[in-house]
Amino acid sequence: MKRVAKASLVVLVLSLSAGAAWVSRPEPAPTTGVATAMATAAKRFVAGLTPERKSKAALTFEGKERQDWSFVPGNHHGLTFADMTDADKAAARALIRTGLSARGVLKAEAIMALDAILRDLENGNPSRDPFKYAVAVFGTPGDAGAWAWHLEGHHISLNFTCLKGEVVSVTPYFLGANPGEVRAGPSTGKRALAAEEDLGRELVTSLTPEQRAKAIIAQKAPPEVLSVPGRPINGLWPEPPLGLACADMTPDQRRIFDELLAEFTHNLRGSLAAAEYAKMQTAGLEKIRFCWAGSLERNQGHYYRLVGPTFVIEYDNTQNEANHPHTIWHDRTRDFGGDALADHLKADHPR
């Protein structure tokens, strides 16, 4: 079976066994240790800021800024790396590492670096700035109540929500890349999101004609991921669901599918990735449906999504002659804390 060519940026290759994963139903792993590490790092980051910088970085949990997410160039809520001191940057990176794995950090840094390449390609366009990525802390970090933090800028929106000493949400989780493959200069050949594209294509091309008839939902890819900011994800996906169910895949196809799912979940720190994957297993991996739209060839517009009982992952690569991928991961009930926060408010803060 053809294997995926990994980008040089991705040095850590993780995959999940296809064997017991399809029959076991583990309880989600606790995230107490990660939440504590996040709170410690967030407190240290905020404590080192001057009052002016703190006013940008430390925001209220109840304010609209926490859920006002975006991945386009421009101003984002929080303190940008451009406005940080060296000590601030070190503290911000320490906070980011509490949520991301080594793989996730590499991808985030590679995506930020692409803005410098875009700036050169666009004759010094000032909106392309690898330091215009903002870190914000919402609420008071700790084990008692609810708080959150994010990293956001062009092609990145990472959102983490904590409640009573647990990480209850890691979504919405957006990563994109422009260019998807660098085709000029010293970074030629680098692809920040290579595996997301290659594994998706490997899976769809492994399907039989009968399976493709179910998996391929359109001959033309949509121009963007469907679940963009401001568009509610509830009701976005048709019922009965489209696509090929994982239960109808062969063992070899399931191994590719597991690698593809791991490519998203394992951007997170180990215990967070394990907790999210356990939730997917508990809801039923065999119920997840794989949908594809567009061309099967590289450098041609294409799109896919994984739709499960508890989550949706989308990938779209149509812009700039299919050299500009966008990916998004939503929890269907827990984006920004969602149901977990609603249950907390109902139980602990009744009106």
Protein Blocks (a to p, Z undefined) as FASTA:
>chain_A
ZZddddfklmbdcdddfklmmmgccddddfklmmmmmmmmmmmmmmmpcfklmmmmmccf
kbmklmmccfbecddedjdfklpcfklmmmmmmmmmmmpcfklmmmmmmmmmmmmmmmmm
nnopaklcfklcccddedjedjklccddddddehiacddddeehiafbfcdcddddddfb
dcedjkgoiafklmmmmmmmmmmmmpcfklmmmmmmbfbdcfbdfkbghiafehkaccdd
edjdfklpcfklmmmmmmmmmmmmmmpcfklmmmmmmmmmmnopklpccddedjfbehia
cddddddfkbccddddfeghiiaccdddddfklgghimmmmmmmmmmmcZZ
